[in-house]
Structures are given as C-alpha cells and as structure tokens.
Amino acid sequence: MLAEEIAKAVGAPLLTWSIKSTTKAQQGLYEYDAVSRLRDSQLGDPRVSDIANYIRRGKLWEAFTAPERPVLLIDEIDKADIEFPNDLLQELDRMEFHVYETGETVKAARRPIVVITSNNEKELPDAFLRRCFFHYIKFPDPETMAAIVEVHYPGIKQRLVKEALDVFFALREAPGLKKKPSTSELLDWLKLLLVEDVAPEVLRETSARKLIPPLHGALLKNEQDVSLFEKIAFMTRKGG
C-alpha cells in the first residue's frame, strides 16, 4: 500500500515484483530463453541470429529503462532464498547490471524509488539492511483496529466490534500460542460472525482463559493452538 500511495503522490508508474520461494534474483534482471532459441534454430527461424530476441526483461530492467521514474515494489523479499538479497546488492546499489549474452550494460537513466517489504520470516543480511531506510509497522492497537474494521464493514454494530476485539486481543496475549491471529483473521472472523448472526453477548462469555471462541477456525490456524484452547476450555468447565 505504501508503494501504491507513493506512486499516486508523485504521479509515477508502479512496477510490482512479487517474490516466491522459487524466485531467483537473476529473474529480476533478465532471463535467457535458450530452449526457445534451440527450438527455433531447428525450425530454421531467422530470429536465432540475434540472441537479443531470446532475452526476457525482468522487473529491474523495466524499472531502469522506464521513460519516467517508476516506483518498484519488491514484495515479500523474505520468501526467497537467504542469498536472494545479497544477489541484488550491487544492482540496487549501483543501479546497473551487465547482460553477458549480449555484452551490454543496462544502467538506470533515472534512479527508481524502490520499496521492499518483508514479513520477517527470515533475517535479512546486514549488508543489505545498511542500504535500506527501515520502517517497522507495529501491530494495530484496539482503536486503530476498530477503524480498520469500519473501513471493511461500514456501519457494523459497534457492540459486536467491541466484544470481538476484546476476545481477539485476549487471544493474541494467551501464553503458548504458536500463531497469533492477525488483522486478516479478525476480518474473516467478523464476517462469519455477521453471517451467523452471533450476538455480542455470546462473545462476552468468551475469553482466552475460559472458552474457545465461536467459529474459532477463522482465528486459530494451527492444530496445536486449537488443542491448547480446547484443553483450557475443558479444564475450566471441569473446575466449575
């Protein structure tokens, strides 16, 4: 969202490079399609004489050669291999790279605005972080979360939101939880509560130390966590 807002604010095009576990740094620069060239050579295609016809440009190449300064979003960089950030150090620092197949050097005419996101699933290398302006987005407090809910569900009953947020934040603070529910889980849970017409009074009887929340499958996404709350609920009932 930050990259989108920057692009709107400065009137720049937005290029998005979504990173996956299989993504390699080289793909952001370019890829040489040797298989297609071999196939075309067997078919007698005249394009094989120019290797440039088989160079596929990556997002960094597009950003470097854009007619106007773009905003480049490298989204969820920590999904890739641990060496991925290191492999882009020189290219992002110098804003240029060499194409070995054609012998050309691609250099940014205008330095793009680069926004890189991470879910903190892996530690990023120190050498990479030194070249970044770091901004940590804290988890929303109850007031901010209520505002987020209002954006997604305008006019939602405030009593339901209040009780749901009390349960949600109590759940996040429960000891031993392997995966804390996030904003997206809360929004999904609220949607289910609205569809099932669950009354706020039902939620009021629920807490992280008493009972497992209704429709908990939207909040707890781990077998260990579900088991933990089922045991807590059983022990609470047994204790009267």
Backbone torsions as a table, in degrees:
resi	resn	phi	psi	omega
1	MET	NA	-37.2	178.9
2	LEU	-61.9	-43.9	179.5
3	ALA	-62.3	-40.7	179.1
4	GLU	-64.3	-42.1	-178.8
5	GLU	-68.5	-37.2	177.1
6	ILE	-63.7	-44.4	-180.0
7	ALA	-60.4	-41.4	178.7
8	LYS	-67.1	-41.8	-175.6
9	ALA	-64.2	-40.3	-177.0
10	VAL	-100.8	1.7	178.7
11	GLY	66.0	39.8	-176.9
12	ALA	-109.7	151.4	174.6
13	PRO	-69.4	147.6	-179.7
14	LEU	-108.6	125.0	174.8
15	LEU	-111.7	129.9	-177.3
16	THR	-116.9	127.0	174.7
17	TRP	-115.3	101.9	-178.6
18	SER	-85.6	119.9	-174.8
19	ILE	-89.2	137.7	175.1
20	LYS	-120.1	174.0	-179.0
21	SER	-64.9	-24.2	-178.0
22	THR	-96.4	-1.2	-177.0
23	THR	-70.9	135.4	176.2
24	LYS	-110.2	149.6	-178.4
25	ALA	-59.2	-35.7	-178.5
26	GLN	-58.7	-31.1	-179.2
27	GLN	-64.8	-26.2	177.6
28	GLY	-74.0	-23.0	178.7
29	LEU	-88.7	-67.6	177.7
30	TYR	-169.1	166.0	174.0
31	GLU	-132.4	138.4	177.5
32	TYR	-99.9	118.3	-177.5
33	ASP	-90.5	81.2	-178.1
34	ALA	-69.1	-31.0	-178.5
35	VAL	-64.7	-44.7	179.4
36	SER	-64.9	-37.2	179.7
37	ARG	-66.8	-40.1	177.8
38	LEU	-63.6	-43.1	179.7
39	ARG	-63.4	-43.5	-179.5
40	ASP	-66.9	-32.8	178.6
41	SER	-67.3	-34.9	177.5
42	GLN	-69.7	-26.8	179.9
43	LEU	-92.6	-1.4	178.9
44	GLY	75.6	25.9	-179.8
45	ASP	-71.7	127.6	-178.0
46	PRO	-67.1	-14.2	-178.7
47	ARG	-66.7	-19.5	-175.6
48	VAL	-65.4	-17.1	-179.3
49	SER	-70.9	-19.4	178.7
50	ASP	-117.0	108.5	-176.4
51	ILE	-64.9	-21.6	-179.8
52	ALA	-62.1	-23.1	178.7
53	ASN	-67.1	-13.5	-176.1
54	TYR	-116.1	17.2	175.3
55	ILE	-99.0	119.3	178.2
56	ARG	-99.0	122.4	-177.4
57	ARG	-74.3	138.9	176.4
58	GLY	-93.8	-178.4	-176.4
59	LYS	-66.0	-34.9	178.0
60	LEU	-67.3	-40.0	177.5
61	TRP	-61.3	-46.2	178.8
62	GLU	-59.3	-41.8	-179.2
63	ALA	-66.9	-39.1	-177.6
64	PHE	-68.7	-31.6	-174.4
65	THR	-106.3	10.5	179.5
66	ALA	-63.9	142.7	-178.6
67	PRO	-64.7	-23.9	174.8
68	GLU	-134.0	159.1	-175.6
69	ARG	-59.6	118.9	-179.7
70	PRO	-97.0	169.3	168.5
71	VAL	-104.4	121.4	-179.8
72	LEU	-105.6	118.7	176.9
73	LEU	-100.7	117.3	172.4
74	ILE	-101.8	101.1	-166.9
75	ASP	-94.0	124.7	177.0
76	GLU	60.5	60.3	-176.4
77	ILE	-64.1	-24.2	-177.0
78	ASP	-76.9	-3.2	176.0
79	LYS	-74.6	-26.8	-176.0
80	ALA	-80.4	179.3	178.0
81	ASP	-58.6	153.3	-176.2
82	ILE	-60.4	-26.2	-178.8
83	GLU	-84.7	-7.2	-176.5
84	PHE	-55.9	-51.4	179.7
85	PRO	-60.4	-39.8	179.4
86	ASN	-63.1	-34.7	-179.0
87	ASP	-68.8	-16.5	179.4
88	LEU	-105.4	1.5	-175.7
89	LEU	-54.3	-54.4	-174.6
90	GLN	-67.3	-41.2	-177.1
91	GLU	-65.0	-41.3	179.9
92	LEU	-75.7	-28.6	-179.0
93	ASP	-76.8	-50.3	-176.9
94	ARG	-89.6	-13.5	-178.3
95	MET	57.9	44.7	175.3
96	GLU	-161.1	158.3	174.8
97	PHE	-153.9	161.3	-176.9
98	HIS	-104.1	136.6	175.9
99	VAL	-100.2	105.3	-172.8
100	TYR	-67.1	-34.6	-176.3
101	GLU	-67.0	-34.2	-177.6
102	THR	-107.6	-12.8	179.5
103	GLY	79.2	7.3	-178.4
104	GLU	-93.6	158.7	175.1
105	THR	-114.6	123.7	179.2
106	VAL	-95.7	118.1	-177.7
107	LYS	-124.1	139.2	-177.8
108	ALA	-69.3	122.7	175.9
109	ALA	-71.0	-35.7	176.4
110	ARG	-132.5	125.3	-177.3
111	ARG	-63.9	117.1	-179.5
112	PRO	-70.1	157.0	173.0
113	ILE	-84.6	115.4	-174.8
114	VAL	-105.2	122.0	175.8
115	VAL	-113.4	124.8	-177.4
116	ILE	-120.0	128.2	179.2
117	THR	-109.9	153.1	179.2
118	SER	-146.8	140.4	176.0
119	ASN	-93.7	7.3	178.7
120	ASN	63.3	29.7	176.9
121	GLU	-76.4	-27.2	176.9
122	LYS	-135.3	150.3	176.1
123	GLU	-72.8	132.2	176.9
124	LEU	-87.3	146.2	-177.1
125	PRO	-61.3	145.1	179.9
126	ASP	-59.3	-41.1	-178.7
127	ALA	-62.4	-32.5	178.4
128	PHE	-74.1	-44.8	-178.3
129	LEU	-65.0	-29.8	179.5
130	ARG	-62.4	-24.1	-178.4
131	ARG	-94.1	5.6	-175.9
132	CYS	-114.3	151.4	165.7
133	PHE	-94.0	114.1	-170.2
134	PHE	-91.4	133.3	175.3
135	HIS	-134.5	119.5	179.5
136	TYR	-98.3	127.3	178.6
137	ILE	-94.0	110.6	-179.3
138	LYS	-70.5	156.1	177.0
139	PHE	-67.5	137.1	-176.0
140	PRO	-59.6	143.3	172.6
141	ASP	-80.4	170.3	-176.5
142	PRO	-55.1	-38.7	-179.2
143	GLU	-65.6	-45.3	178.6
144	THR	-66.0	-39.2	179.9
145	MET	-63.7	-38.3	177.6
146	ALA	-62.7	-37.8	177.9
147	ALA	-67.1	-38.5	177.8
148	ILE	-63.6	-43.5	178.9
149	VAL	-60.9	-41.7	-178.8
150	GLU	-63.3	-34.9	178.2
151	VAL	-64.8	-41.6	-177.4
152	HIS	-80.3	-33.4	-178.7
153	TYR	-129.9	76.6	-178.1
154	PRO	-59.3	135.4	177.1
155	GLY	78.4	10.0	-179.9
156	ILE	-63.6	148.1	-178.7
157	LYS	-61.1	124.3	-176.5
158	GLN	-67.9	-30.4	177.8
159	ARG	-64.0	-42.6	179.1
160	LEU	-64.0	-42.9	-179.8
161	VAL	-62.4	-44.2	-178.8
162	LYS	-60.7	-48.5	-179.2
163	GLU	-66.0	-39.6	-179.4
164	ALA	-65.2	-41.4	179.2
165	LEU	-66.6	-36.8	177.0
166	ASP	-60.5	-45.6	178.7
167	VAL	-65.1	-44.9	-176.2
168	PHE	-60.0	-49.9	-177.7
169	PHE	-71.9	-31.5	174.6
170	ALA	-65.6	-38.1	178.5
171	LEU	-63.5	-42.6	-179.6
172	ARG	-64.5	-28.8	-178.0
173	GLU	-89.8	-2.9	-178.5
174	ALA	-63.6	132.8	-179.9
175	PRO	-70.2	144.3	176.2
176	GLY	86.6	2.7	-178.8
177	LEU	-74.8	127.1	-177.0
178	LYS	-79.5	-43.1	179.2
179	LYS	-128.2	107.9	179.1
180	LYS	-71.0	138.2	177.3
181	PRO	-65.5	144.1	-177.8
182	SER	-109.5	-172.8	-178.2
183	THR	-58.7	-42.9	-178.5
184	SER	-63.6	-37.8	177.1
185	GLU	-64.8	-39.6	178.8
186	LEU	-61.8	-45.6	-179.0
187	LEU	-63.5	-41.4	177.3
188	ASP	-63.8	-41.4	-179.5
189	TRP	-63.8	-45.1	178.6
190	LEU	-61.1	-38.6	178.6
191	LYS	-61.7	-41.9	178.0
192	LEU	-66.9	-40.1	178.6
193	LEU	-61.7	-38.0	178.7
194	LEU	-69.1	-43.1	-179.9
195	VAL	-63.7	-42.2	-178.5
196	GLU	-83.6	-3.1	178.8
197	ASP	54.5	47.2	178.3
198	VAL	-74.5	128.5	-177.3
199	ALA	-75.4	147.3	177.3
200	PRO	-57.4	-30.3	-179.4
201	GLU	-62.8	-32.5	179.0
202	VAL	-65.4	-40.0	-179.8
203	LEU	-70.7	-30.2	-178.5
204	ARG	-64.2	-27.7	179.8
205	GLU	-82.7	-3.5	-176.0
206	THR	-104.7	136.2	172.2
207	SER	-148.8	166.7	-177.7
208	ALA	-65.0	-16.2	-176.8
209	ARG	-109.7	-1.0	-176.3
210	LYS	-114.6	-67.7	-174.3
211	LEU	-129.8	154.8	175.9
212	ILE	-74.2	135.7	-174.9
213	PRO	-63.6	149.6	174.6
214	PRO	-64.0	143.4	-179.7
215	LEU	55.9	41.1	-173.4
216	HIS	-65.0	-15.1	-179.3
217	GLY	-63.0	-17.3	177.5
218	ALA	-83.0	-20.2	-177.1
219	LEU	-102.7	-43.0	-176.7
220	LEU	-99.9	116.4	-174.8
221	LYS	-113.7	26.4	-177.4
222	ASN	-142.7	133.4	-177.2
223	GLU	-59.1	-38.0	-179.7
224	GLN	-63.2	-41.0	-179.1
225	ASP	-68.9	-40.9	177.9
226	VAL	-61.6	-44.6	179.5
227	SER	-60.2	-42.2	-179.9
228	LEU	-58.5	-47.2	-177.6
229	PHE	-73.3	-30.8	175.6
230	GLU	-65.2	-39.4	178.1
231	LYS	-66.4	-41.7	178.6
232	ILE	-61.6	-44.4	-179.9
233	ALA	-63.0	-42.0	-179.9
234	PHE	-63.6	-45.6	-178.6
235	MET	-65.9	-35.4	178.6
236	THR	-65.9	-45.3	179.7
237	ARG	-64.8	-40.8	-179.0
238	LYS	-63.8	-34.2	-180.0
239	GLY	-79.9	-2.3	175.9
240	GLY	91.2	NA	NA
